[in-house]
């Protein structure tokens, strides 16, 4: 059998059930598709792929190709729309089966269906590689997924135990040969721009596994994770696994297994549990996205709650550029723009500012995060934005942070604001015109 394996958010050889299934073939064509649509602005004034994630992704792809070559394989990196590129490759090489990982997101589902329509004589298979569990391992049917994370966590932990065992798949060590080495058009992909400042993240499976080992076993940062995780700007205060988890260079099950190993060999405390707790949050949003489909992207959210919002262009621009009246928000937005990353606490603060102080539609903030974040994940990003905006999985409704109080608590000396130049000399106010539409000076 000739198989085409479509790499997506599973850029690794370890714990990859989809790749192992694809390897049961006579010939295997490994493909990654770079879609030009990722680099074009959409309705919410943002593009899906910003420069930081693109750089990290390209590093991950080149690392994957280095791993494939010793097994006689290569990675075919194709520039083009998947529903055009993949059918063409399938016909050219006599492909009989297409395999990929199961993805959340409505566009991803539509692309899969389009391929099935274009290739009616080809077998299509999806495998669950992005999370901790397969759908069959959940303690509930997907249609019965709880409306809140707390209910989900309780059921999962009752079913599996706290930090319960998750089924890891062995690392791929051999692959069938490709049907030749067809030339690809990777040269048409956008150039990788040199960053304006030093960045801490390097893409690829090896780098992700190294970070896992360093955070847990070399420096034992996991033992203090709960106390340090809200720090605004420190490399070792939180795990920083999210970029590698987002594109699948690192398996969530591998992280869970490492936590269990650390607890057996060193210590089990509230901090080690809290890292598992964060993995469960990520897991919940993965299934949440699969359950709710396009409601994940609607203004009124999965709850259908109507909120009075509008769009003030100058407010959104000021928020994106770190030029608001709130120094801690400005600092975080500057850091995000320059590095592609901000802490979880900073994400909550800037999101609360956009939704509550600036009174903007949460979807514009979610779209900006999609463009800027090196660790963008469709389910976690849109799930968290809905949560904070009070239209998603939060039973308490709208989350509104006191920005001054948060700054005093998490940046009492103003170190973070100073480092990322949060004190704007001429911050943009909420209003640029008066009641008669005359400009406000």
Buried (B, 14 or more C-beta within 10 A) or exposed (E): EBBBBBBBBBBBBBBBBBBBBBBEBEBBBBBBBBBEEBBEEEEBBBBBBBBBBBBBBBBBBEBBBEBBEEBEBBBBBBBBBBBBBBBEBBEEBEBBBBBBBBBBBBBBBEBBEBBEEBBEEBEBEBBBBBBBBBEEBBBBEEEEBBBBBEBBBEBBBEEBEBBBEBEBBEBBEEBBBBBEEBEBEBEEBBEEEEEEEEBEBBBBBBBBBBBBEBBBBEEEBBBBBBEEBBBBBEEBBBBBBBBBBBBBBBBBBBBBBBBBEBBEEBEBBEBBBBBBBBBBBBBBBBBBBBBBEEBBBBBEBBBEBEBEBEEBEBBBEBBBBBBBBBBBBBBBBBBBBBBBBBBBBBBBBBBBBBBBBBBBBBBBBBBBBBBBBBBBBBBBBBBBBBBBBBBBBBEEEBBEBEBEEBBEEBBEEBEBBEBBBBEBEEBBEBEBEEEEEEEEE
